[in-house]
Amino acid sequence: MSSPQPDFLGPDVAYQAVPRKPGRPRRPWRATLVVALLLPPVLLGAGWLAQSDSTLLLLLGVLVAIVLLLVAWACAGVGPGTLVALLGFAFMLLAGPATADTVLDRQGVRTPAVVSGFGEMSVRQDRARTCELVWKDRDTGETGRVETGGKSACTDDIEAGDPAVVVVDPTGWQFPRMADDVKPASTTTWAITGALLAAMELLFLWARARKFD
């Protein structure tokens, strides 16, 4: 006559009998999509902030761009991430001024002005000289003054008292500029900007796919 088997088989057997819950699957595509979608607008916004006359906004835009590019660099890996960061930085430097020039050309208010004097030469800003312009605002009647003009605008044949045209940003975001110095970004500039953006995004997506392949 066989002896009865004990009901208790030991802690190890009881532990093995309990099925383990599967761990949460990694979803790297979520972080990939978030970073890929944030790169274009954030870098464009940082370049736009740099067009303001506020140093604080300039530093803020650069800081935000650096943080996002560091995140993209960490997600893509050292080698591809470095190229992504360089392409993103180049895109920001090109897209910001191109957008600012195009917006000022289309939305700026062209106002008659008078050349009241001239400023000193500025080698850093690639200006032969600057023209001091005075005009009266059409809406408020207030007198506006600005010192502006590049080599193609404030030329040597301009004398004090000559009439001029100043382009004023109605939002006050950009400095008023001489009309001859306000031109929309060329097709070539936009093509290069788009190529930089496409290369940055494709390289980032390729690096992420290769990393989790």
C-alpha positions in Angstrom: 0.0 0.0 0.0 1.6 3.3 -1.2 1.9 6.2 1.2 -0.1 9.4 0.3 1.7 12.1 -1.5 2.1 15.4 0.5 0.1 18.3 -0.7 3.0 20.7 -0.1 5.6 20.3 -2.8 8.0 23.0 -1.6 8.5 26.7 -2.3 10.5 26.2 -5.5 7.8 24.2 -7.1 5.1 26.7 -6.1 7.2 29.5 -7.4 7.7 27.8 -10.8 4.0 27.1 -11.0 3.2 30.8 -11.1 3.5 32.2 -14.7 5.7 35.3 -15.0 4.2 38.4 -16.5 5.9 39.4 -19.8 7.8 42.6 -19.6 6.7 45.7 -21.4 8.0 45.7 -24.9 10.3 48.5 -25.8 8.8 51.0 -28.2 11.7 53.0 -29.6 9.6 54.3 -32.4 7.7 56.6 -30.0 10.9 58.5 -29.0 12.0 58.5 -32.7 8.8 60.1 -33.9 8.7 62.7 -31.1 12.3 63.8 -31.8 11.9 63.7 -35.6 8.7 65.8 -35.5 10.2 68.3 -33.0 13.4 69.0 -34.9 12.0 71.1 -37.8 9.7 73.5 -36.0 12.0 73.9 -33.0 15.1 74.6 -35.1 13.1 77.0 -37.3 11.7 78.7 -34.2 15.2 79.1 -32.8 16.4 80.6 -36.0 13.4 83.0 -36.0 14.2 84.1 -32.4 17.7 85.0 -33.5 16.2 87.6 -35.8 14.9 89.6 -32.9 16.8 92.5 -31.5 16.6 90.9 -28.0 19.8 89.2 -26.8 17.7 87.3 -24.3 15.5 85.7 -27.0 18.6 85.0 -29.1 20.2 83.1 -26.2 17.0 81.3 -25.4 16.6 80.1 -29.0 20.2 78.9 -29.1 19.8 77.1 -25.8 16.6 75.3 -26.9 18.2 74.3 -30.2 21.3 72.9 -28.4 19.2 70.8 -26.0 17.2 69.3 -28.8 20.2 68.6 -30.9 21.9 66.9 -28.0 18.8 64.7 -27.5 18.9 63.8 -31.3 22.6 63.1 -31.0 22.1 60.7 -28.1 19.2 59.0 -29.8 21.0 58.5 -33.1 24.4 57.5 -31.7 27.8 59.2 -31.7 28.7 59.0 -35.4 25.3 59.6 -37.1 24.2 61.9 -34.2 27.1 64.2 -34.9 26.1 64.6 -38.5 22.5 65.1 -37.5 23.5 67.9 -35.1 25.7 69.6 -37.7 22.9 69.4 -40.3 20.4 70.7 -37.8 22.6 73.6 -36.9 23.2 74.5 -40.5 19.4 74.3 -41.2 18.8 76.7 -38.3 21.3 79.3 -39.4 19.9 79.3 -43.0 16.2 78.9 -42.3 16.0 81.7 -39.7 17.3 84.6 -41.9 15.6 83.3 -45.0 12.2 83.2 -43.2 12.8 86.7 -41.7 13.7 88.2 -45.1 10.7 86.7 -46.8 8.3 87.7 -44.0 9.6 91.3 -43.9 9.4 91.6 -47.7 5.8 90.4 -47.8 4.4 91.9 -44.6 6.6 94.9 -44.0 5.1 98.4 -44.5 7.1 100.5 -46.9 7.2 104.1 -45.7 8.8 107.2 -47.2 11.8 108.4 -45.1 14.6 110.9 -45.3 18.3 110.3 -44.8 19.4 112.4 -41.9 23.0 111.3 -41.6 25.4 108.4 -41.7 26.9 106.0 -39.2 30.4 104.5 -38.9 31.6 101.7 -41.0 30.9 98.2 -39.5 33.2 95.5 -40.8 31.6 92.9 -38.5 28.2 93.3 -40.2 29.7 93.6 -43.7 28.5 97.2 -44.2 30.3 99.9 -46.0 28.4 102.5 -44.0 25.0 102.9 -42.4 22.3 105.4 -43.2 20.3 107.2 -40.4 16.7 107.3 -41.5 13.9 109.4 -40.2 10.2 108.9 -41.0 6.7 109.5 -39.7 4.5 106.6 -38.9 1.3 106.6 -41.0 -1.0 105.3 -38.3 0.4 106.9 -35.1 2.1 110.0 -36.5 5.1 109.2 -34.4 8.6 109.9 -35.7 10.7 106.8 -36.3 14.5 106.6 -36.4 16.8 103.8 -37.4 20.4 103.4 -38.4 20.5 100.7 -41.1 21.7 99.8 -44.6 24.0 97.3 -46.2 26.4 97.8 -49.1 23.6 97.4 -51.6 21.3 99.9 -49.8 23.3 102.7 -48.2 25.6 103.4 -51.1 28.2 106.1 -51.5 26.1 108.2 -53.8 23.4 108.8 -51.1 23.7 112.2 -49.4 22.0 113.6 -46.3 18.5 114.9 -47.0 17.9 112.4 -49.9 14.6 110.6 -49.8 14.5 106.9 -49.1 12.1 104.1 -48.3 12.2 102.2 -45.1 10.5 98.9 -44.5 8.9 98.6 -41.1 7.8 95.4 -39.5 4.2 96.0 -38.2 4.8 93.5 -35.4 8.0 95.3 -34.3 9.9 92.0 -34.3 12.5 93.0 -36.8 14.5 96.1 -37.2 13.3 98.6 -39.9 15.5 98.3 -43.0 16.0 100.2 -46.2 13.8 99.0 -49.0 16.8 98.1 -51.2 18.1 95.9 -48.5 14.9 93.9 -48.1 14.7 90.9 -50.5 12.9 87.6 -50.2 15.1 84.5 -49.9 16.0 83.1 -53.3 14.8 79.8 -54.6 18.4 78.4 -54.2 18.4 79.3 -50.5 15.1 77.5 -50.0 16.3 74.5 -51.9 19.4 74.3 -49.8 17.4 74.7 -46.7 15.0 71.9 -47.7 17.9 69.7 -48.6 19.5 70.2 -45.2 16.2 69.4 -43.5 15.6 66.3 -45.5 19.1 65.0 -45.0 18.8 65.6 -41.2 15.5 63.8 -40.9 16.5 60.9 -43.1 19.8 60.4 -41.4 18.2 60.5 -37.9 15.5 57.9 -38.9 18.1 55.7 -40.5 20.3 55.9 -37.5 17.4 54.9 -35.2 16.3 52.1 -37.4 19.9 50.8 -37.6 20.3 51.1 -33.8 17.2 48.9 -33.1 17.5 46.6 -36.0 
